[in-house]
Amino acid sequence: MYKRLAPLQKTPKRSFFIWGPRQVGKSTLLKHLYPNALIIDLLKSDEYFRFQQSPKLFREIVESQPPKTLTVVDEVQKVPALLDEVHWLIENKNQIFALSGSSARKLKRGHANLLGGRAVRHVLLGLTAQELGNDFNLEKLLNQGNLPNHLLCDEKEWLSLIRSYVADYLKEEIAAEAAVKNLPAFSSFLSVAALSDTAPVNFSRFGSDVGVSGHTIKEYFEILVETYQGAWLPAFIKRAKRRTRQTPKFYFDNVGVVNYLAKRGKIVEGSELFGKAFESFIFHELRCYVEYQNPELELSYWSLTTQNEVDFILGAMEVAVEVKASSEIRPGHLKGLRELKVEYPKVKSRILVCNETYQRKTEDGILIMPYKIFLEKLWNGEIAAER
């Protein structure tokens, strides 16, 4: 299996949650890291019904294990009552748990016991270029997405897998939890949202396209966030001299899902869709870096109302990152970064991430950086100061 970058200890000293989208590899990672753990898999129907009917059985099983045995509970959100037992066992027996799930939404809605700070929170997202290592293939990643099983198959098999993945998401994550009352509208929303991936979100306009209220659209987006299918990127508006956009952007976590929902077909280098998918890829890398290595780092984007913008701002305007999939950067590609320097003359670093071969620096200090060099520096902590 791939060496994942999520900061899990080989010998945990305290309990933890690990959240992430379905099929991202949470179960595989936990089994690999903790081969001697007691594993309770709530995806198994017999396990689910047993503990659903009698949560105290869980306590009896855990207490019967040798001291210091780690207990892994997979898909813990399916039986929220187990968290009360986990809480008691942590407090009274000093037991340690690894609790995985694809969404805390059901737990939050049902006011379940989230252990009040007794468990550390981790997130596992799709594979990064760093994790893929020698298996990294940009074109395949931008077409098939970042889930392990989806990257290990050919294009024909991927179509079958992604079709099932989206259907299972609608059935299990949404319909089974009664998260929405109008499943056809939510299905339409997914297609519209995919077409608008990486763009600012206007809830009212989305509502008109889907046939529901703007408030409902906002709730739909929150479902995507809470099931780890995507994330918001807020606008940077601090100390603005000129009028800036304040509307957040939304990025799906898995560009393969976007490609399927938006019916993009095969994405080839040089196309507009390749550029959008490339931007999503860089956002995913930045988001994973924040989750795994630098959780205090804030990500945002900057945009004037005149449409001049920069894709990503790291921290309080320490680093500005523009993303262009081009292999030949022209002056027009640098316009946003140059406008930003006028607005924020103290910005420490301006970087244009691209597909050129060599790193270079313009006369006014913009770093033109091939994406592989950018990612290497990012994960080495050379782009943003780690805290």
N, C-alpha and C positions, 0 to 999 in steps of 0.2 A: 504494500500500500504506500501511498504518498506520505511523506513526512509533513504533517500539518503544523502550522505556525501558531495555532491557538495556545496560549500560555498555561497549559494544564501541568500540574506537578505529577511526577511519576509516583511519589508517595504523598498523597494529599494529607495535610494536617488539619484541614477543616472541610466541611461539606460545601458543595458547589452545585449551582444550576449550569447547564449548558444548553442554550437555545439555538435554533437554526432551522432553515427551511427543510422540508422533507427531502430525503435522498442525498443530503449534503455530506453524509458520512459520520454522523455523530455516534451511532451504534458501533460502527467499525472502529472508530478511533478509541472509544471506551474499552472495547474488548481487547484491542491491541495494547493499550497502555496498562490495563488492569486485568491480566489473564486469570488471576486468582480471586477475583471479586465474586461476590454473590450477585447474580444478574437476574432481575425480575423484569420481564418484557411484557408490558401491558398491551402490545399489539397482538399478542396471542390471545385468542378468544377465551380459552380456558382460564388463563391467568387473570384476564380482565374481569370475568364474571365471578371468579373466586374472591378477589379482593373487593370488588364492588359490593358483593353481598355481605362480606365479613372483613372489614379493614383490620380488626384485631389479629387476624391470622398473620398479617404482615409483621406485626410486632413480635409475635411468638417465633416466627421463622428467623427474624433478624437476631433476636436474643439468643437463639440456639447456636449461632455461629461462634467460632473461635474469637477471642479478643482481637481487636484491631482489624477485623475483616471489613473491607470496603463493600458497601452495598450499592449497586447500580440499579436505578429504576428508570427504565426506558419508556418514553411517552407518558411521563408522570401526570400530565394534564388530563388524561383520560379518567383517572380516579382521584379527584381532588381530596377526598377524605384521607388518603394515605399521608398527606402532608401534616395532618395533626399527629399521626403516629410517628412520623419522622421528627417532628418538633419534640415530642416527648422523649424519644430515644436519644436525640442530641443532648437534651438538657439533663436527662437522668442516667444515661448509660454511656455518654461520651462516644456514641457511634458516629461514623463518618459516612456520608452519602454522596453519590454522584447522580444528579437528577437531570435527565435530558427530556427535551420536548421540542415540538415544532411550533408551539404557540402558547404564550401565557394568557391569551385572551380569555379563554374559558375560565381560568382560575381567577382572573381579575373580576370578570363579570359576576362570578359566583361568590366573590369575597372569600376566596379560599386562603388558607394559611400559607403565605409566602415566606415564612420563617423569620420575618422581622430582622433582617441583617445577619442571621445565623449561617447563611450560605452565600458564598461569593457568586457573582454572576459572570458567566462567560458566554460568548457567541461564536458559533462556527458558521462561516459563510462558504460560498463556492470556492473552488480552487483558484489560487493565484498563480501567476507566472513563476514566482519563486518556488512554490510548492511543486509545480509540474516539472521544473528542472529541464532535463534533456528532452522530455516529452512535450514541451511547450511548442505549440504551433498556432501562430496568431490567427491565420485564416480559419482554422478549424474551431478555435475558441470563439471567434466572432460570429460563426455560423451556428454552432451547436451548444454554446453556453458553457458554464463552468461546473456543472454537476459531474462527479466522477464517472458514473455509469454512462452518461451521455457523451463524454469525451473518449471513451474506450470502445466506441462502436463506429460503424460506417454511417454514411448519410442516410441510407434507406432505413436502417434499424433505428437511427435517431428519430426519424419522423414518427415511427410507431411509439417509441418511448416518450417523446414529448407530448404526443396526443394523449396518451394515458396519464401522464403527469398532470396536465392541465385538467383533465376530466376528474382525476382523483382529488385534486385540490378543490375543485368545485363541490365534489360530493362529500369528502371527508372533513375538510377544513371549514367549509362554508355551510353547506346544507345540513350536515350531521350535527353541527353545533347551533343551528338555527340563527346564524349570525345575521342573515338577511331574510326578509320576508318575500322578496321578489327576485328569485334566482335568475330568470331570463334577463331582467334589467341589469343584474350584476354581471352576467355573462357579456352583455353588450358593452357595459362599462369597461371590462377588461380589454376588449378590442380597441375601444376609443383611447384608453389610457396607453396602450402599447403604441398606437400611432403618434402619441404625444410624448413619448419617452424622451427624457433629457430637456424638455421644454417647460417654461413657467406654466403653472396650473391656474386656470380660471374656473372656479367651481360652478358658477352660473352657466357659463358656456358649455361646460361638460354636461350639466344637467339638461340643457336644451337638446344636446345631441343624443342623450340616452333616454330622455323622457321622464326624468325624476328631478327632485329639487336639488339646488346647490348644496343644501345641508346634507342630503342623502349621499351626494357625491363625496363630500368631505368624509363621511363615515366609511364609505367604500375604500377610500385611500387609506384610512386608518386601519382597516382590515388587512390591507396589503402590508402595511408597516408592522402590525402586530403578528403577522404570520411570516415575517422575514422575507417577503417577496419583493420588497423595495424599501427605499428610504427617501426622506425629504432632504433637499439641499437649500437652506435659507439664503436670502439675499444679504449681502454685507451692506449695511446702511450707516455705520458709525462715522461721524464727523464728515458727512457728505457736504460738499460745496455746491454741486449741481444736482439736479433732480435725478434720482436713481429709481430703478425698479425695486419694489418691495415684495413682489410675489415669489413664493418659493418654487423651485423646480422639483420634479419627481423623477427618480431613477429606479427602474426595475433592477433587482440584484442580478438577474440572470438574463443575459442578452438572448439566449436561446429561446426563452419563453416569449420575449418580445418579438423575435423573428417569426415564431409560430403564430402568435395572436394577430400580428399585423400582416401576415401572409406575404412576407418580404421575398420569399424565394432565396436563391443562393446569393450571398453577398460577396462581391468581388472587389478587389483593391482598385481604388480610383473612383468608385461610385460615391454618391452622396450618402447612401445608406452605410457604406463602409466607414465613412467619417463619423456618423452618429454612433455606430457600434463601437468604434475605436474610443470615442469619448466615454461611453458607458464602461468599457474595459478599464480605462484609467481611473474612473470614479470608483469602480469596484476595488481596485488595488489600493487606492487612498483610504477607502472605508475599512478594508481589512487591516491596513496598517494602523489605523486609529484604534480599532477594536483589539488588536493583538499586542501592539507595542506602545501606543501613545494615546491612551484614552482621554486625556485632558485636551487634546488638540481639537480645535473647532474647525469645521469645514464650511465654506459658504461660496457664493459666486458674486461677482460684481457686474452691474450693468447700468449704464445711463439710459434714460428714456429715449435717447437718440439712437439706440440699438448697439452702440459700442459696448463691448463687454469682455470679461475675462472669465473663463470657465470655472476656475477654482481659486479660492483664497484660503491660505492656511494660517490659522491663528488670527491675531489682531492686525492683519495686513503685513505679516512678516514676509510671506512668500506668495507670489501670484503666479498661477500656472495656466497657461493657455494650451489647448490641445488641437493639433491639426494632423490629420492622417497623411498629409502630403509628404512626398519624398523630395520635394523641391520648394523650400520656403521662400515666399516672395514678400515684398514690403507690406502689401495689404494684409497679410496674416498677422502682422505685428501691431496693427492699429489699436487694438484694445489695450494691449500692454503699455503702449505709449500714451494713450489717453489716461490710463490709470496713474501713470507717473506724474502727470499734471495735477491730478486730484490728490494723490498721496505721494508727495516727493520723498518721504522717508521710507518707502517700501524697501525692504532689505534685499530682496531677490526677485527677479522676473525671469520666468522660464517658459520657453515654448517647447512642448513635447511633440515630437514628430517622428517621421519615418525616414529621415535623412540618415546618411551613413556616418558622418563625423560630427562631433560636438564642436561648436564654434561660438564666438561672442560678437555681437554687433558693436558698433562704435558707441552707442548709447547704453551699453551694459546689459542687453538682453541675451540670455543664454539660449542658444538653439541646441536642444539636447535630444538625441535619438532616444526613443522610448526605453530601450533596453538599458541604457546608461542611467536614465532617470529612475527606473525601477530598482536598479542595483543601489543607487545612492539613497533612494527612499528607504529601503529596507535596512540599509546600513546606518540610518539615522543622520545622513548628511544633508537631506533636504530640509527637514523640520527638526528643530531642537527637541529631543525627547525629554520628558519630565519624570 
